Structure formats: structure tokens, C-alpha cells
């Protein structure tokens, strides 16, 4: 099973693609989709949609895992991330890819066994899990990789 993990945003969207074969995981790719900071939000949303569709075509995932929205201090940021998340969900739905959602707490729990783990702890565990030479970066890409792994873990049952 190929899993696409996504850490939503509107400026930078993290993605992680892994394969789960039995109880083993294999890293395929991870990175970020970045949008043009000078463009208005509508143009950025279209850019997210197009670039995510290209990723879907390139990697052909069987399932997707998207981080749920959590509390934001800045309401404007929360609305913009929510709109970007809607575009992400639309692209996945249009491609007929099943969508699973996980909270940050669930993701941290799946990676480290502790739902309040720090980003550094998660990145160090991902380095071990996927046998990487260094911690995965940037943070958005590492988060997306963690979301994909979280889904793979939950799919065992």
C-alpha cells in the first residue's frame, strides 16, 4: 500500500510518501509544495491544487493521511489554512484516494509513544524508522512523513 501523508498549509504544504509492505515501511519521497508568497490567496490555492495533482499522478497513492486542523492563535491564518486544507481534500477526493485524518496528538503518539512529543523527537524517530542519514527536514515535510507513518501504523488493524 502506498500512502501519501500531507501537512496542510497555504505557504508550504508538507508531503510524505511511503509504502507499507506487510509490517515494513519504505520511504519513497518527502518534501514540500511551496506557493508564491507574492500571489493572492486564490492563486496560491490553485497552485496547491495543481501541484498536489502532479504529485498524485507521479506517485499514485492508494490512501492519504491528512493532519486535522488544531487551535490557531491567529484567526486569519486558521481560515487560510482551512481553505488550503479544503483544496487538498478536494484534490484527493477527485482522484478517488481514500482520506484519513489524524490529530497532531495521534501522530506524535504513533511515532514516539508520547502524544506531547517535541518536533525534534519526532524527527529523530523518523530518522531511525526510515534509516535516514539525517533528520528529515524541513519541519512541514517531516510532519507529513510522520502523518503517513501514523496512518500506516493504524492500518495494521
C-alpha positions as CSV (number, residue, x, y, z in Angstrom):
1,X,0.0,0.0,0.0
2,X,1.3,3.4,-0.9
3,X,0.4,6.2,1.5
4,X,0.5,10.0,0.9
5,X,0.8,12.0,4.1
6,X,0.0,15.7,4.0
7,X,0.7,18.5,6.5
8,X,-1.7,21.3,5.3
9,X,-0.7,24.9,4.9
10,X,-1.0,27.6,2.3
11,X,2.6,28.8,2.0
12,X,4.2,25.5,2.5
13,X,2.5,22.1,2.3
14,X,4.4,19.1,3.5
15,X,4.1,15.8,1.8
16,X,5.5,12.3,2.6
17,X,5.1,9.2,0.5
18,X,5.7,5.8,2.0
19,X,5.0,2.2,1.1
20,X,3.8,-0.3,3.6
21,X,4.5,-3.9,2.7
22,X,3.3,-6.3,5.4
23,X,4.6,-4.7,8.7
24,X,7.5,-3.0,6.9
25,X,7.7,0.6,5.8
26,X,9.7,2.0,2.9
27,X,10.3,5.7,2.3
28,X,9.5,6.8,-1.3
29,X,9.8,10.6,-1.1
30,X,9.1,13.6,1.0
31,X,9.3,17.4,0.6
32,X,7.2,20.5,0.4
33,X,4.9,22.2,-2.0
34,X,5.6,25.9,-1.8
35,X,3.4,28.6,-3.2
36,X,4.3,32.1,-4.5
37,X,4.4,34.4,-1.5
38,X,3.6,37.4,-3.7
39,X,0.4,35.8,-5.2
40,X,-3.0,36.4,-3.6
41,X,-4.6,33.5,-1.7
42,X,-6.8,32.4,-4.6
43,X,-3.8,32.0,-6.9
44,X,-2.0,30.1,-4.1
45,X,-4.9,27.7,-3.7
46,X,-4.9,27.0,-7.4
47,X,-1.2,26.4,-7.2
48,X,-1.7,23.9,-4.3
49,X,-4.4,22.1,-6.3
50,X,-2.2,21.8,-9.4
51,X,1.0,20.8,-7.7
52,X,-0.8,18.2,-5.5
53,X,-2.5,16.7,-8.6
54,X,1.0,16.4,-10.2
55,X,2.2,14.5,-7.0
56,X,-0.8,12.2,-7.1
57,X,-0.1,11.4,-10.8
58,X,3.6,10.8,-10.2
59,X,3.2,8.6,-7.1
60,X,-0.3,7.1,-7.5
61,X,-1.0,6.7,-3.7
62,X,-3.6,4.1,-2.6
63,X,-4.6,6.1,0.5
64,X,-3.9,9.5,2.1
65,X,-3.5,10.8,5.6
66,X,-4.1,14.5,6.4
67,X,-3.4,16.3,9.6
68,X,-6.6,17.7,11.2
69,X,-6.7,21.4,11.9
70,X,-5.9,22.3,15.5
71,X,-6.1,25.5,17.5
72,X,-4.5,28.6,15.9
73,X,-3.9,31.8,17.8
74,X,-4.3,33.9,14.6
75,X,-7.8,33.5,13.2
76,X,-6.8,34.8,9.7
77,X,-4.1,32.1,9.5
78,X,-6.6,29.5,10.6
79,X,-9.0,30.5,7.9
80,X,-6.4,30.5,5.2
81,X,-5.0,27.1,6.3
82,X,-8.6,25.8,6.4
83,X,-9.2,27.0,2.8
84,X,-6.0,25.3,1.7
85,X,-6.9,22.1,3.5
86,X,-10.3,22.2,1.6
87,X,-8.4,22.4,-1.7
88,X,-6.2,19.5,-0.6
89,X,-9.2,17.3,0.4
90,X,-10.9,18.2,-2.9
91,X,-7.8,17.1,-5.0
92,X,-7.6,13.8,-3.0
93,X,-11.4,13.2,-3.4
94,X,-11.3,14.0,-7.1
95,X,-8.5,11.4,-7.5
96,X,-10.6,8.8,-5.6
97,X,-8.0,8.4,-2.9
98,X,-9.4,7.5,0.5
99,X,-8.7,10.2,3.0
100,X,-7.9,9.6,6.7
101,X,-7.4,12.3,9.2
102,X,-5.2,12.4,12.3
103,X,-4.7,14.9,15.1
104,X,-1.2,16.1,16.0
105,X,-1.6,14.2,19.2
106,X,-2.4,10.9,17.4
107,X,0.6,11.4,15.0
108,X,3.0,12.0,17.9
109,X,1.6,9.0,19.8
110,X,2.2,6.8,16.8
111,X,5.8,7.9,16.2
112,X,7.1,8.3,19.7
113,X,4.5,6.7,22.0
114,X,4.0,10.1,23.6
115,X,1.3,12.4,22.4
116,X,3.1,15.6,23.5
117,X,6.5,14.8,21.9
118,X,8.6,17.7,20.6
119,X,9.4,18.1,16.9
120,X,13.0,17.1,17.4
121,X,11.9,13.8,19.0
122,X,9.6,13.0,16.1
123,X,12.3,13.8,13.5
124,X,14.9,11.6,15.3
125,X,12.4,8.7,15.4
126,X,11.6,9.1,11.7
127,X,15.4,9.0,11.0
128,X,15.5,5.7,12.8
129,X,12.3,4.3,11.3
130,X,13.3,5.1,7.7
131,X,17.0,4.5,8.2
132,X,17.9,8.1,7.1
133,X,21.4,9.6,7.4
134,X,20.0,12.7,9.0
135,X,16.8,14.0,10.5
136,X,14.1,14.8,7.8
137,X,13.7,18.5,7.1
138,X,12.0,20.9,6.7
139,X,9.5,20.6,9.5
140,X,6.5,20.5,7.2
141,X,7.9,17.6,5.2
142,X,8.9,15.7,8.4
143,X,5.4,16.3,9.8
144,X,3.8,14.9,6.6
145,X,6.1,11.9,6.7
146,X,5.0,11.3,10.3
147,X,1.4,11.6,9.3
148,X,1.9,8.9,6.6
149,X,3.6,6.6,9.1
150,X,0.9,7.2,11.6
151,X,-1.7,6.1,9.1
152,X,0.4,3.0,8.2
153,X,0.6,2.1,11.9
154,X,-3.2,2.5,12.3
155,X,-3.8,0.4,9.2
156,X,-2.3,-2.7,10.8
157,X,-5.6,-3.5,12.4
